[in-house]
Amino acid sequence: MERLASTFRMTVNEKKFIEKALLSDLRIDGRRPFDFRRITIKFEDGSSEVQLGQTHVMGFVTGQLVQPYRDRPNEGTLSIYIEFSPMADPSFEAGRPGEAAVELGRVIDRGLRESRAVDMESLCVLAGKLVWSIRIDLHIIDNGGNLIDAANIAALAALLTFRRPECSLGGEDDQELIVHPPEVREPLPLIVHHLPIAVTFAIIGTENIVVIDPTHSEEAVMGGRMTATLNTNGDICAIQKAGGVGIMQSVIMQCLRIASVKAADITSKIKSAVEAFNTERALRKIKRHSSSIAVDVSGPGAKMRESKQQSVDEKVVNELSSHHMEKLKMVTEESCITQSSDVEVKTQLFEQGRTNRIDENSRSFTGGPSSCK
């Protein structure tokens, strides 16, 4: 279904349909009020790609050596930049970031920096002179609603897979910086203490119906929004409330309990995806022999292909062995004939030599006594 560009293009009937469906605990995409959409996480070298339903966000992490701030000479820096493209939504304007981009960047930045999820002191290379500056670029590819949660997952996934070059000090006075390439020393990952997960709730209708992970259409009819950032320990890292609709205290506590469960689920998905990517990246570095046969173990026909390969190999071995046995048999027969002829010749020579020795002995003993005189 083609989504609408802005709230002004949504008709009154569509808004009423969404509100009436929520009164029956139904949503237009078939979910329950507190169900998340499907999360897909993909990785490339230095980047992550997250798809939350129809929302598509890419995250890139880069690092460079800069001078630290004067008030924090032993800590690195972390900055977040958001890029909204008209390709993602016609309501986005190219160029200067709007209010939505600024708000999105602040919510994610508050959850990461104020909770001190990333160890900033580990980014220090030379106190007061050089530290690592980590930059997170988030690109909105498609706006299907709930950009905060999708962008937050993309930022965390990119941070967990980022590797910075290892640095050391050398020279005569140990003040010369040496940046080692990846071929010389293995790049180092960032130290991430915990994962602050953002969970967004939308308040819709006059009855203040609360739903989680709102879509683009639901955001068009919501009267307010609340984003809670939590980790797996249940710690509240940040809370952001937008919109003019008020929320009761009991509703906020209920949302926090639900967000805690969702945060643990999303954290496990991120960690499993990162672990699979790290394993794949480690396997790519292993040098294999060219004579090895690659077998696809992920597909259902892997065993069939392997058995076929084994049958072909066995057939070749049998043909070679039969040919070799015939050749060996011929060589054996020839050698046996040669050996028998050699034995006969040797026997004749032996008999002839024996006869000659007997004749010589007989000649020497003939008239022996007379010779002894």
C-alpha positions in Angstrom: 0.0 0.0 0.0 1.4 3.4 -1.0 1.8 5.6 2.1 0.7 9.2 2.3 3.2 12.0 2.3 1.7 14.1 5.1 -1.1 14.2 7.6 -3.1 16.7 5.5 -3.7 14.1 2.8 -5.2 11.5 5.1 -9.0 11.7 5.0 -11.3 11.9 8.0 -12.7 8.5 7.2 -9.3 6.9 7.3 -8.5 8.6 10.7 -11.8 7.4 12.1 -11.2 3.9 10.8 -7.8 3.7 12.6 -9.3 4.9 15.9 -12.3 2.6 15.8 -10.1 -0.4 15.0 -7.9 0.4 18.0 -10.9 0.4 20.3 -11.2 -3.3 19.3 -7.5 -3.9 20.0 -6.8 -4.1 16.2 -4.4 -2.2 14.0 -4.5 -1.7 10.3 -1.5 -3.9 9.8 -2.9 -6.8 11.8 -0.8 -6.4 15.0 -1.9 -6.1 18.5 -1.5 -2.8 20.4 1.8 -3.8 22.0 3.4 -5.8 19.2 6.6 -4.7 17.4 7.0 -5.1 13.7 9.6 -7.5 12.3 13.2 -6.3 12.8 15.9 -7.1 10.2 19.5 -6.2 10.7 22.2 -6.4 8.0 25.9 -5.5 8.2 28.6 -4.3 5.9 32.1 -3.2 6.8 31.6 -0.2 9.0 27.9 0.2 8.5 24.5 -1.3 9.5 21.2 -1.6 7.8 18.0 -1.9 9.8 14.5 -2.5 8.5 11.6 -2.1 11.0 8.5 -3.0 9.0 8.6 -0.5 6.1 11.0 1.8 7.9 14.5 1.6 6.5 17.6 3.2 8.2 21.3 2.9 7.5 24.0 3.7 10.0 27.7 4.5 9.4 30.3 4.9 12.1 33.7 6.6 11.4 36.5 7.8 13.7 39.3 10.3 13.5 42.0 11.7 15.8 41.2 15.1 17.2 42.2 17.3 20.1 40.0 16.8 23.2 37.9 19.3 25.0 39.7 21.3 27.7 37.3 20.3 30.4 37.6 16.6 29.5 41.2 16.0 28.3 41.0 12.2 28.9 37.8 11.5 27.0 36.9 11.0 23.4 33.8 12.5 21.7 30.7 11.0 20.2 28.4 12.8 17.8 25.3 11.8 15.8 24.2 13.3 12.5 20.8 12.6 10.8 20.2 12.9 7.1 16.6 13.2 5.9 16.1 12.6 2.2 13.0 13.4 0.1 13.4 9.9 -1.2 12.4 8.6 2.2 9.3 10.8 2.4 8.1 13.7 0.2 7.5 15.8 3.3 11.2 15.8 4.0 13.2 18.7 2.6 16.7 18.3 1.3 19.5 20.4 2.7 19.3 21.9 6.1 17.9 19.5 8.7 14.4 20.3 10.0 12.8 20.0 13.4 12.1 16.3 13.0 15.8 15.6 12.2 17.0 17.7 15.1 14.6 16.0 17.5 15.5 12.5 16.3 19.3 13.2 16.7 18.8 14.6 20.2 16.7 11.6 21.4 19.3 9.1 20.3 22.2 11.2 21.5 20.7 11.6 24.9 20.2 7.9 25.3 23.8 7.1 24.3 25.8 9.8 25.9 24.0 10.6 29.1 23.8 6.9 30.0 27.5 6.6 29.2 26.9 3.5 27.1 30.2 4.0 25.3 33.4 4.1 27.3 34.8 7.5 26.4 38.1 7.2 28.4 39.1 4.2 26.3 39.1 6.6 23.3 42.0 8.6 24.7 45.3 8.2 22.9 47.5 11.0 24.5 45.9 12.9 27.4 45.2 16.5 26.5 46.4 16.1 22.9 44.8 13.3 20.9 41.6 11.4 21.3 39.3 9.5 19.0 36.2 11.3 17.8 33.4 8.8 16.9 30.8 10.0 14.4 27.5 8.2 13.7 25.8 9.1 10.4 22.2 7.9 10.2 20.5 8.0 6.7 16.7 7.6 6.5 16.1 5.5 3.4 12.3 4.9 3.9 9.9 6.4 6.4 7.4 3.8 7.5 6.9 5.3 10.9 8.7 5.1 14.3 12.0 6.5 13.0 13.4 6.8 16.5 13.5 3.1 17.3 14.8 2.1 13.9 17.6 4.8 14.0 18.5 3.8 17.5 18.9 0.2 16.6 21.0 1.1 13.5 23.3 3.3 15.6 23.9 0.6 18.2 24.5 -2.1 15.6 27.0 0.1 13.8 28.8 0.9 17.0 29.1 -2.8 18.0 30.7 -3.7 14.6 33.0 -0.7 14.3 36.7 -1.3 14.6 39.3 1.5 15.1 43.0 1.3 14.3 45.3 0.5 17.2 47.7 3.3 18.1 50.9 3.4 20.1 53.5 5.9 21.1 57.1 5.7 19.9 60.1 7.8 18.9 62.9 9.0 21.1 60.7 10.7 23.8 57.7 8.3 23.3 55.6 11.2 22.0 55.4 10.2 18.4 52.0 8.7 17.4 52.1 5.5 15.4 48.8 4.4 13.8 49.1 0.7 12.9 47.3 -0.5 9.7 45.0 -3.5 10.0 47.6 -5.8 8.3 50.0 -5.1 11.1 47.8 -5.1 14.2 44.2 -6.1 14.6 41.8 -3.2 14.9 40.1 -2.7 18.3 36.4 -2.6 18.9 34.7 0.0 21.0 34.0 -0.7 24.7 30.1 -0.6 25.0 28.9 -1.1 28.6 25.2 -1.6 27.8 22.7 -1.1 25.0 20.2 1.7 25.5 17.1 0.6 23.5 14.5 3.2 22.5 10.9 2.1 22.7 8.2 4.5 21.3 4.6 4.7 22.3 1.9 6.6 20.5 -1.3 8.1 22.1 -4.2 8.0 19.7 -7.8 9.2 20.0 -9.8 10.9 22.7 -9.7 7.7 24.8 -5.8 8.0 24.9 -5.2 4.6 23.4 -1.6 3.6 23.7 0.1 1.6 21.0 3.8 0.6 20.5 5.9 1.0 17.4 3.4 3.3 15.5 3.3 3.2 11.7 3.3 6.2 9.4 -0.5 6.2 9.2 -0.8 5.9 13.0 1.6 8.8 13.5 -0.6 10.9 11.3 -3.6 10.5 13.7 -1.7 10.3 17.1 -2.1 13.2 19.6 1.2 12.5 21.5 4.2 10.3 21.7 6.5 9.1 24.4 9.9 7.5 23.9 11.5 5.5 26.8 15.1 4.4 26.5 16.0 1.5 28.7 18.6 -1.3 28.9 18.4 -4.9 29.9 19.0 -4.1 33.5 15.8 -2.1 33.6 17.7 1.2 34.0 15.8 4.2 32.5 18.4 6.0 30.4 16.1 8.7 29.0 12.4 9.6 28.5 11.1 12.0 25.9 7.5 13.2 25.6 6.2 15.0 22.5 2.8 16.3 21.6 0.2 18.1 23.5 -1.8 15.2 24.9 -1.1 14.4 28.6 -0.3 11.0 30.0 -1.4 9.7 33.4 1.2 8.4 35.8 -0.3 4.9 35.8 -0.1 4.8 32.0 3.6 5.9 32.1 4.5 3.1 34.6 2.7 0.5 32.4 4.5 1.7 29.3 7.9 1.5 31.2 7.2 -2.1 32.2 6.3 -3.0 28.6 9.4 -1.2 27.3 11.6 -3.1 29.6 10.4 -6.4 28.2 10.8 -5.1 24.6 14.2 -3.7 25.3 15.5 -7.2 26.4 14.0 -8.8 23.3 15.6 -6.2 20.9 18.9 -6.4 22.7 19.1 -10.2 22.2 18.3 -9.7 18.5 21.1 -7.1 18.1 23.6 -9.2 19.9 22.8 -12.4 17.9 23.1 -10.5 14.6 26.4 -8.9 15.6 27.8 -12.2 16.8 26.9 -13.8 13.4 28.5 -11.0 11.5 31.7 -11.2 13.6 31.9 -14.9 13.0 31.5 -14.4 9.3 34.1 -11.7 9.3 36.6 -13.9 11.1 36.0 -16.7 8.7 36.8 -14.4 5.7 40.2 -13.8 7.1 41.2 -17.5 7.2 43.3 -18.4 4.2 42.2 -21.6 2.5 44.0 -23.9 0.1 42.9 -23.6 -3.5 42.4 -27.4 -3.8 39.8 -27.5 -1.1 36.2 -28.0 -2.1 33.6 -25.5 -0.9 30.4 -27.0 0.4 27.4 -24.9 1.1 26.2 -26.2 4.5 23.4 -23.6 4.8 21.2 -24.9 2.0 18.9 -28.0 2.1 20.7 -29.6 -0.8 24.2 -29.5 0.8 24.2 -33.2 1.8 23.0 -34.2 -1.7 25.8 -32.2 -3.3 28.3 -33.6 -0.9 27.1 -37.2 -1.5 27.2 -36.6 -5.3 30.8 -35.3 -5.0 31.7 -38.3 -2.9 30.2 -40.7 -5.5 32.0 -39.0 -8.3 35.3 -39.2 -6.4 34.7 -42.9 -5.6 34.0 -43.6 -9.3 37.2 -41.9 -10.3 39.2 -43.7 -7.7 37.7 -47.1 -8.7 38.6 -46.5 -12.4 42.1 -45.5 -11.5 42.6 -48.4 -9.2 41.3 -51.0 -11.8 43.6 -49.5 -14.5 46.5 -49.5 -12.1 45.8 -53.1 -11.1 45.8 -54.3 -14.7 49.0 -52.4 -15.4 50.5 -53.8 -12.2 49.4 -57.4 -13.2 51.1 -57.1 -16.6 54.3 -55.7 -15.1 54.2 -58.6 -12.5 53.8 -61.2 -15.2 56.7 -59.7 -17.2 58.8 -59.6 -14.1 58.0 -63.2 -13.3 58.9 -64.3 -16.8 62.1 -62.4 -16.6 62.9 -63.8 -13.2 62.2 -67.4 -14.3 64.5 -67.0 -17.3 67.2 -65.4 -15.1 66.9 -68.3 -12.7 67.2 -70.8 -15.5 70.3 -69.1 -16.8 71.8 -68.9 -13.4 71.0 -72.6 -12.8 72.7 -73.6 -16.0 75.8 -71.5 -15.2 75.9 -73.0 -11.7 75.7 -76.6 -13.1 78.3 -75.8 -15.7 80.6 -74.3 -13.0 80.1 -77.3 -10.8 81.0 -79.7 -13.6 84.1 -77.8 -14.3 85.2 -77.9 -10.7 84.6 -81.7 -10.5 86.7 -82.2 -13.7 89.5 -80.1 -12.3 89.5 -82.0 -9.0 89.5 -85.3 -10.8 92.5 -84.3 -12.8 94.4 -83.1 -9.7 93.7 -86.5 -7.9 94.6 -88.7 -10.9 98.1 -90.1 -10.2 98.2 -88.5 -6.9 100.5 -90.9 -5.1 103.1 -90.8 -7.7 103.2 -87.1 -7.5 103.6 -87.3 -3.8 106.8 -89.3 -4.3 
